[in-house]
């Protein structure tokens, strides 16, 4: 019983959030690097024209480098959703 009382406060702690991923999107014809997933982007911003352009990354600078190396553009540059 004593052990259960010691562990009880641990059960009340909030769950730790998962590590945020950084995504590369085309939003309203502009390249955007953002940590929110597609569902949150649509819900929070209400964009009609949004698509994913590349893989997700652990670090934002990696996503920015990917945009420059693979899309030959800078974040904020022009893009088109298929």
C-alpha positions as a printed Julia matrix, in Angstrom:
82×3 Matrix{Float64}:
  0.0    0.0     0.0
  2.84   2.35    0.83
  4.34   1.85   -2.64
  1.01   2.72   -4.25
  0.89   6.02   -2.36
  4.4    6.88   -3.53
  3.51   6.23   -7.19
  0.17   8.06   -7.08
  1.67  11.53   -7.76
  3.42  10.14  -10.86
  0.08   9.14  -12.34
 -1.1   12.74  -12.14
  1.73  14.14  -14.26
  0.8   15.21  -17.79
  2.11  13.11  -20.63
  5.23  14.5   -22.24
  4.64  15.7   -25.79
  6.29  13.82  -28.61
  9.25  15.51  -30.22
  7.92  18.01  -32.74
  8.63  17.26  -36.37
  9.18  20.01  -38.91
  7.28  19.72  -42.2
  7.69  21.36  -45.6
  4.4   22.61  -47.04
  3.17  24.52  -50.04
  0.58  26.92  -48.64
 -1.21  29.36  -50.91
  1.61  28.91  -53.47
  4.42  29.66  -50.98
  6.97  27.26  -49.45
  6.54  27.1   -45.67
  8.53  25.21  -43.02
  6.25  24.53  -40.04
  6.09  22.26  -36.98
  2.33  21.81  -37.07
  1.03  18.75  -38.86
 -1.37  18.94  -41.79
 -4.49  18.57  -39.65
 -3.5   21.44  -37.37
 -2.51  23.63  -40.29
 -5.92  23.18  -41.9
 -7.79  23.63  -38.64
 -5.82  26.61  -37.31
 -5.27  28.52  -40.53
 -8.11  27.31  -42.71
 -6.02  27.21  -45.87
 -7.78  25.79  -48.88
 -4.58  25.26  -50.86
 -2.07  23.26  -48.81
  0.05  20.21  -49.58
  3.17  18.51  -48.26
  6.29  19.0   -50.38
  8.82  16.76  -48.68
  9.68  14.54  -45.75
  9.43  15.61  -42.11
 12.54  16.58  -40.16
 13.63  16.64  -36.52
 15.18  20.09  -36.86
 13.89  23.15  -38.69
 17.29  24.03  -40.22
 17.38  20.57  -41.83
 14.03  21.27  -43.48
 15.27  24.64  -44.73
 18.41  23.03  -46.19
 16.26  20.36  -47.85
 14.13  23.04  -49.52
 17.22  24.79  -50.87
 18.93  21.58  -52.04
 15.94  19.74  -53.5
 13.46  22.38  -54.59
 16.11  24.91  -55.64
 14.07  27.56  -53.82
 14.13  29.37  -50.5
 11.46  29.16  -47.82
  8.81  31.64  -48.94
  9.47  30.9   -52.6
  6.87  29.91  -55.17
  5.35  26.41  -55.28
  2.25  24.67  -56.61
  0.15  21.88  -55.13
 -0.65  19.07  -57.56
